[in-house]
Amino acid sequence: MSINKFHLLCIMALAATPASALSISAHCWCNLGPASKPYKSFGEIAKYSTSIGHGKACANSCASAAAGWMATNRNAVCKAANQGTVTAYSWVGAGAKTAAWSFECTPTCPAANSGQLRFDDSGSPGAPLLTVNNNSYSNTLVTNIPDPSGCYSTFSVAIPLGVRIPAHTFTAQLFRNNTLVQTLTGKSPILALDGLVATATFTQQPNAGSNVQSARWTINWLYMGSPNPKGSFAFTFAP
């Protein structure tokens, strides 16, 4: 069988090509967050013999890597993302980036629970108590409160007022950066012999957009009885 000039040139060109150049491979890459400044760059997470037909496999590997890493870094990433949506992107070789996985830092939220003031003739607690998202504090100045999760944060105070016979007015006010957010007020029971406790739980505050974390919060309270105890709590979250 004769070999024409064209075939001969092709054979010669292939013979002169290094073996490494004949073995074409493609890499699967994965980033979590914006392309300009990702929260986490996973680098190469898989390698294929060709760039064709591996987009879905690459995306699945990227989704698995992103979900696993977010499981232990969610609070920090969501804070950096202003409690928005965090997306992981994958791509094969020089191909286009594909959204492989996403996480909603702030899920679809129900309506916030409204504030309420209640009085209990329970005799406890022994000292004024601030509660922020199920964490309680007796100090009047509290810093570095853990970052909140979910849709809302809940603030409340429990104030012991002692044994009371006549009814008097109790008032608690919530401030955000010195701006009044809410006032809760009401009259105590006429008779409280075991030890009156006023508990003011304010309307839940949304966590989205760092509304809670970026502010200085203050709760002032006052009871008009005689004697008329009053006080305040100031608190901030971890920077």
C-alpha positions in Angstrom: 0.0 0.0 0.0 1.5 3.3 -1.0 1.7 6.2 1.4 1.2 9.7 -0.2 3.1 12.8 0.8 0.3 14.1 3.1 0.1 10.9 5.1 3.8 10.8 5.4 3.9 14.3 6.9 1.2 13.4 9.4 3.1 10.4 10.6 6.3 12.4 10.9 4.5 15.1 12.9 3.0 12.6 15.3 6.4 10.9 15.8 7.9 14.3 16.7 5.2 15.2 19.2 6.1 14.5 22.9 4.0 11.8 24.6 2.9 14.3 27.3 1.3 16.5 24.7 -0.7 13.6 23.2 -2.2 12.9 26.7 -4.8 15.7 27.0 -6.4 16.1 30.5 -8.7 18.6 32.1 -9.0 19.8 35.7 -12.2 20.4 37.7 -12.0 23.6 39.7 -14.2 24.9 42.5 -14.7 28.2 44.3 -17.2 29.2 47.0 -18.4 32.8 46.7 -17.7 35.7 44.2 -15.1 35.1 41.5 -13.3 38.3 42.4 -12.9 37.3 46.1 -14.1 33.8 47.0 -14.7 32.9 50.6 -13.0 29.6 49.9 -11.0 28.4 46.8 -10.8 24.7 46.7 -8.5 24.6 43.8 -8.4 21.4 41.7 -10.8 18.9 43.1 -10.8 16.3 40.2 -9.0 15.5 37.0 -10.4 14.0 33.8 -8.9 12.6 30.6 -10.8 15.2 28.6 -12.8 18.4 29.2 -15.8 17.0 27.4 -18.7 15.5 29.3 -17.6 16.0 32.8 -19.4 19.2 33.8 -22.0 17.4 35.9 -19.5 15.3 37.7 -17.3 18.3 38.4 -20.4 20.3 39.8 -21.3 17.4 42.0 -17.8 17.2 43.5 -17.8 21.0 44.0 -21.2 20.8 45.7 -19.9 18.1 48.1 -16.7 20.1 48.9 -18.6 23.3 49.5 -21.3 21.8 51.7 -18.8 20.0 53.8 -16.7 23.1 54.3 -19.7 25.3 55.1 -20.9 22.9 57.8 -18.1 24.2 60.1 -17.7 27.8 58.6 -21.3 28.8 58.1 -21.4 31.7 60.6 -18.3 33.4 59.3 -19.2 33.0 55.7 -22.8 34.2 56.2 -21.6 37.2 58.1 -19.3 38.1 55.2 -22.2 37.6 52.8 -24.5 39.9 54.8 -26.7 36.8 55.5 -27.5 36.5 51.8 -27.1 33.6 49.4 -23.7 31.9 49.1 -23.0 30.1 45.8 -20.3 27.6 44.8 -19.1 27.6 41.2 -17.4 24.8 39.3 -15.7 24.6 35.9 -13.7 22.2 33.8 -10.5 23.3 32.2 -11.1 26.7 30.5 -14.8 26.1 30.4 -17.5 28.5 31.7 -18.3 28.6 35.4 -21.4 26.8 36.6 -23.4 27.3 39.8 -22.9 24.0 41.5 -24.4 24.6 44.9 -26.0 27.4 46.9 -26.9 28.1 50.6 -29.5 30.6 51.9 -28.0 32.1 55.0 -31.4 33.6 55.9 -34.2 31.2 55.0 -37.7 32.3 54.2 -38.9 33.7 57.5 -42.2 33.5 59.2 -43.6 36.6 60.9 -41.6 37.7 64.0 -43.0 37.0 67.4 -44.5 40.1 68.9 -43.2 41.6 72.2 -45.0 41.0 75.5 -44.7 41.9 79.1 -45.8 39.5 81.9 -45.7 39.5 85.7 -45.1 36.3 87.7 -45.3 36.0 91.5 -42.5 33.4 91.5 -39.8 34.9 93.7 -37.0 34.4 91.1 -34.6 35.3 89.6 -32.5 36.8 92.4 -31.0 39.6 90.3 -32.0 41.3 87.0 -31.3 39.0 84.1 -30.7 39.6 80.4 -31.4 36.9 77.9 -30.3 37.0 74.3 -31.2 34.0 72.1 -31.4 31.6 75.0 -28.1 32.9 76.5 -28.5 34.6 79.9 -26.3 37.3 81.5 -26.4 39.1 84.8 -23.7 41.8 83.9 -25.1 45.2 82.9 -22.6 45.4 80.0 -22.2 42.4 77.8 -19.9 42.1 74.8 -19.0 39.4 72.3 -22.4 37.7 72.3 -22.3 34.7 69.9 -23.4 35.4 66.3 -27.1 34.7 65.9 -28.5 32.1 63.5 -31.9 31.7 61.8 -34.3 34.5 61.0 -34.5 36.5 64.2 -32.9 37.4 67.5 -34.9 37.5 70.7 -34.1 39.9 73.6 -35.7 39.8 77.0 -35.1 40.9 80.6 -36.4 39.4 83.9 -36.5 41.9 86.7 -37.2 40.9 90.4 -39.4 43.5 92.0 -39.9 41.8 95.4 -43.1 41.6 97.5 -45.7 44.1 96.3 -49.2 44.9 97.4 -50.4 47.9 95.4 -50.2 47.8 91.6 -47.6 50.0 89.9 -46.4 50.6 86.3 -43.4 48.7 84.9 -41.8 50.0 81.7 -39.0 48.4 79.6 -37.6 50.0 76.5 -35.3 48.6 73.7 -32.9 50.9 71.9 -30.7 50.2 68.8 -27.7 52.6 68.6 -29.6 55.0 70.9 -32.7 54.9 68.8 -35.9 53.7 70.4 -37.2 50.4 68.9 -40.0 49.4 71.3 -41.6 50.2 74.6 -43.4 47.6 76.7 -45.4 48.8 79.7 -48.1 47.6 82.0 -49.3 47.5 85.6 -48.2 44.8 88.0 -50.8 42.7 89.9 -52.4 44.3 93.0 -51.0 41.5 95.3 -47.6 39.7 95.0 -46.5 38.0 98.2 -43.9 35.5 97.0 -41.8 37.9 95.0 -42.9 39.7 91.8 -40.9 39.2 88.6 -41.5 41.3 85.5 -40.4 39.7 82.2 -40.2 41.9 79.1 -39.7 40.0 75.8 -39.3 42.3 72.9 -40.5 41.8 69.3 -38.0 39.6 67.5 -35.3 41.5 65.6 -34.3 40.3 62.0 -30.8 39.0 61.6 -30.6 39.7 57.9 -28.2 42.3 56.7 -26.3 42.2 60.0 -29.1 44.3 61.5 -28.5 42.7 64.9 -24.7 42.0 64.8 -23.7 45.5 63.8 -25.6 47.4 66.5 -25.2 48.4 70.1 -28.3 47.4 72.0 -29.7 48.8 75.2 -32.6 47.9 77.4 -33.8 50.4 80.1 -36.3 49.4 82.7 -38.2 51.3 85.4 -40.8 50.3 88.1 -42.8 53.1 89.5 -43.5 51.5 92.9 -41.9 52.6 96.2 -39.0 52.0 96.2 -38.8 52.4 92.4 -36.0 50.2 91.1 -34.6 50.9 87.7 -31.7 49.8 85.6 -30.3 49.0 82.2 -28.4 46.4 80.1 -26.1 47.3 77.2 -24.9 44.5 74.8 -23.1 43.9 71.6 -22.3 40.9 69.4 -18.9 39.5 68.5 -17.2 41.6 65.8 
